[in-house]
Amino acid sequence: METDKILKQDSGKNRRKQPDRYCIDGRTHQLILAEYESGSTARVCMYQKEGDVWQRVLECMGYVGKNGLGKTEEGDRKTPEGVFTLTGAFGIRENPGTKMPYVQVYSNLYLCGDREHYNRLIDITQYPHDCCGEHLIEYVPQYNYGMFLDYNRECVYGKGSAIFLHCTGEKDYTEGCIAVSESDMITILRYAEPGIQICICRSGCFDLQ
């Protein structure tokens, strides 16, 4: 795939200070940038760092929550802002060739929304209860392929759960996740390596340095 070179910019006194919530780990060599535009649309780009140069390997259209960015609680239909680690991949379909840890979705898997197991991936046969979370296998085509974000990794009840990067469905918005087409999701998965991060921000708020 032909790539675009994004040259490292020289630091200077006139550079706008970047908000702390948009600071990426200095060891990061792969980044997905999801820039919110308006409504529920976003521009999604994937970058790979080679030396001091960031190479853009993918650019596509994406969707965020129906109510935009700024997630604070469960059910607000907003996507969280900031930098998050993509901790692994999953899918109803078989691994398309990613180097990320891959969870093959099966009928007993839930992303739990109940207080005891909030924001945790569980096998319902190991934790029997009437789970109010997401039964992953039911979400076709959205969860044909996806990646886990470490949003609310402390699993604070009510702060928001089941935040993923996943495939688009019939709607031009999500319930709080980031969605791209299935073909773009497969491309992301095939490039992705452990340690990849995602920055979700408003357009123009983040400078890739």
C-alpha positions as CSV (number, residue, x, y, z in Angstrom):
1,M,0.0,0.0,0.0
2,E,1.3,3.5,-0.9
3,T,1.8,5.6,2.2
4,D,1.9,9.4,2.9
5,K,4.9,10.8,4.8
6,I,4.1,13.0,7.8
7,L,7.3,14.7,8.6
8,K,8.2,15.4,12.2
9,Q,7.7,19.1,12.9
10,D,10.3,21.3,14.5
11,S,9.4,22.5,18.0
12,G,8.9,26.2,18.4
13,K,7.5,28.9,20.7
14,N,4.5,29.4,18.5
15,R,3.3,25.8,18.7
16,R,-0.1,25.5,20.4
17,K,0.1,23.5,23.6
18,Q,-1.5,20.1,23.2
19,P,-4.0,19.1,26.0
20,D,-2.5,16.5,28.3
21,R,-5.4,14.1,27.5
22,Y,-4.0,13.9,23.9
23,C,-0.4,13.0,24.8
24,I,0.6,9.6,23.4
25,D,3.1,7.2,25.0
26,G,6.6,8.1,23.7
27,R,7.2,4.4,23.0
28,T,4.1,4.3,20.7
29,H,5.0,3.4,17.1
30,Q,1.4,3.0,15.8
31,L,-1.5,5.4,16.3
32,I,-5.1,5.6,15.1
33,L,-6.4,9.2,15.0
34,A,-10.2,9.6,15.1
35,E,-10.9,13.3,14.5
36,Y,-14.5,14.2,15.2
37,E,-16.0,16.5,12.5
38,S,-19.7,17.1,13.1
39,G,-22.9,15.2,13.9
40,S,-21.5,11.7,14.4
41,T,-18.9,11.6,11.6
42,A,-15.1,11.4,12.0
43,R,-12.0,11.2,9.9
44,V,-10.0,8.1,10.9
45,C,-6.3,7.8,10.0
46,M,-3.8,5.1,11.0
47,Y,-0.2,6.0,11.3
48,Q,3.0,4.0,11.7
49,K,6.3,5.5,12.9
50,E,9.5,4.8,11.2
51,G,12.4,6.5,12.9
52,D,11.2,10.1,13.5
53,V,8.7,10.0,10.6
54,W,5.0,9.1,10.9
55,Q,3.7,7.2,7.8
56,R,-0.1,7.4,7.2
57,V,-1.1,3.9,6.1
58,L,-4.9,4.4,6.1
59,E,-7.4,7.2,5.9
60,C,-11.2,6.6,6.0
61,M,-14.5,7.8,7.2
62,G,-15.8,6.8,10.5
63,Y,-18.6,7.3,13.0
64,V,-18.7,8.1,16.7
65,G,-21.6,8.3,19.2
66,K,-24.9,9.7,18.2
67,N,-24.4,12.6,20.6
68,G,-20.8,13.2,19.7
69,L,-17.8,13.2,22.1
70,G,-17.4,13.7,25.8
71,K,-18.6,10.4,27.4
72,T,-19.2,10.6,31.2
73,E,-21.8,7.9,31.9
74,E,-23.4,4.8,30.7
75,G,-26.1,5.4,28.0
76,D,-25.1,9.0,27.1
77,R,-24.5,7.9,23.5
78,K,-21.2,9.8,23.5
79,T,-17.7,8.6,22.6
80,P,-14.9,9.2,25.1
81,E,-12.2,11.8,24.3
82,G,-8.5,11.2,24.8
83,V,-5.8,8.7,24.2
84,F,-6.5,5.0,24.9
85,T,-4.6,1.8,24.3
86,L,-6.1,-0.8,22.0
87,T,-5.6,-3.9,24.2
88,G,-6.7,-6.6,21.8
89,A,-8.9,-7.6,19.0
90,F,-12.1,-9.8,18.7
91,G,-14.6,-10.9,16.1
92,I,-17.5,-13.1,15.3
93,R,-15.5,-14.0,12.2
94,E,-12.1,-15.7,12.3
95,N,-8.9,-13.8,12.8
96,P,-8.1,-11.9,9.5
97,G,-4.4,-11.9,10.2
98,T,-3.8,-9.5,13.1
99,K,-0.8,-9.7,15.4
100,M,-2.9,-8.5,18.3
101,P,-4.3,-11.0,20.8
102,Y,-7.5,-12.1,19.2
103,V,-10.7,-13.3,20.9
104,Q,-12.9,-15.5,18.8
105,V,-16.5,-14.6,19.8
106,Y,-18.7,-17.5,20.8
107,S,-22.2,-17.8,22.1
108,N,-21.4,-17.5,25.9
109,L,-19.4,-14.3,25.7
110,Y,-20.8,-11.0,27.1
111,L,-19.3,-7.6,27.8
112,C,-21.0,-7.2,31.2
113,G,-23.0,-4.1,32.2
114,D,-23.9,-5.3,35.7
115,R,-22.2,-3.9,38.8
116,E,-20.4,-7.1,39.9
117,H,-18.6,-7.6,36.5
118,Y,-19.0,-4.1,35.0
119,N,-17.1,-3.5,31.8
120,R,-15.5,-7.0,31.8
121,L,-15.6,-9.7,29.2
122,I,-17.1,-12.8,30.7
123,D,-18.2,-16.3,29.8
124,I,-21.7,-16.4,31.2
125,T,-21.4,-20.1,32.1
126,Q,-18.6,-19.2,34.5
127,Y,-20.5,-16.3,36.1
128,P,-24.2,-17.4,35.8
129,H,-26.6,-14.4,36.1
130,D,-29.1,-12.5,34.0
131,C,-26.5,-10.3,32.3
132,C,-27.7,-6.9,31.1
133,G,-24.5,-6.4,29.1
134,E,-23.8,-6.9,25.4
135,H,-24.1,-10.4,24.0
136,L,-21.4,-10.0,21.5
137,I,-22.4,-12.7,19.0
138,E,-25.7,-10.9,18.4
139,Y,-24.0,-7.8,17.0
140,V,-23.7,-8.6,13.3
141,P,-22.1,-7.0,11.3
142,Q,-20.8,-4.5,13.9
143,Y,-18.8,-7.1,15.8
144,N,-17.7,-9.1,12.9
145,Y,-14.3,-7.5,13.8
146,G,-13.4,-5.1,16.5
147,M,-10.8,-3.9,19.0
148,F,-11.0,-3.3,22.7
149,L,-10.3,0.2,24.1
150,D,-9.0,0.5,27.7
151,Y,-11.6,3.2,28.4
152,N,-12.7,2.8,32.1
153,R,-10.1,0.2,32.8
154,E,-10.8,0.7,36.5
155,C,-14.3,-0.6,35.7
156,V,-16.1,2.2,37.6
157,Y,-19.8,1.3,37.6
158,G,-21.8,3.7,35.5
159,K,-18.9,5.5,33.9
160,G,-19.4,3.6,30.6
161,S,-18.7,0.1,29.2
162,A,-18.2,-1.8,26.0
163,I,-16.3,0.9,24.1
164,F,-14.8,-0.6,21.0
165,L,-13.4,0.2,17.6
166,H,-15.7,-1.9,15.3
167,C,-17.3,-2.3,12.0
168,T,-20.2,-0.1,10.8
169,G,-23.8,-1.3,10.8
170,E,-26.9,0.2,9.3
171,K,-26.8,3.4,11.3
172,D,-24.6,6.5,10.6
173,Y,-23.7,6.7,14.3
174,T,-22.8,4.4,17.3
175,E,-23.9,4.2,20.9
176,G,-20.5,5.5,22.0
177,C,-17.9,3.5,20.1
178,I,-15.9,4.3,16.9
179,A,-17.0,2.5,13.7
180,V,-15.4,2.1,10.3
181,S,-16.3,0.0,7.3
182,E,-15.5,-3.7,7.6
183,S,-12.9,-3.5,4.9
184,D,-11.1,-0.7,6.7
185,M,-11.4,-2.6,10.0
186,I,-9.7,-5.6,8.4
187,T,-6.9,-3.3,7.1
188,I,-6.4,-1.8,10.6
189,L,-6.3,-5.3,12.1
190,R,-3.7,-6.5,9.6
191,Y,-1.4,-3.6,10.4
192,A,-2.0,-3.4,14.1
193,E,0.6,-4.6,16.6
194,P,0.6,-4.7,20.4
195,G,1.1,-1.3,21.9
196,I,-1.1,0.5,19.3
197,Q,-3.0,3.5,20.7
198,I,-6.0,5.5,19.5
199,C,-6.5,9.3,20.0
200,I,-10.1,10.4,19.8
201,C,-10.4,14.2,19.6
202,R,-12.2,17.1,18.0
203,S,-10.8,18.2,14.6
204,G,-7.7,20.3,14.8
205,C,-7.0,19.6,18.5
206,F,-4.2,17.1,18.0
207,D,-0.8,17.6,16.4
208,L,1.1,14.4,15.5
209,Q,4.6,15.4,16.4
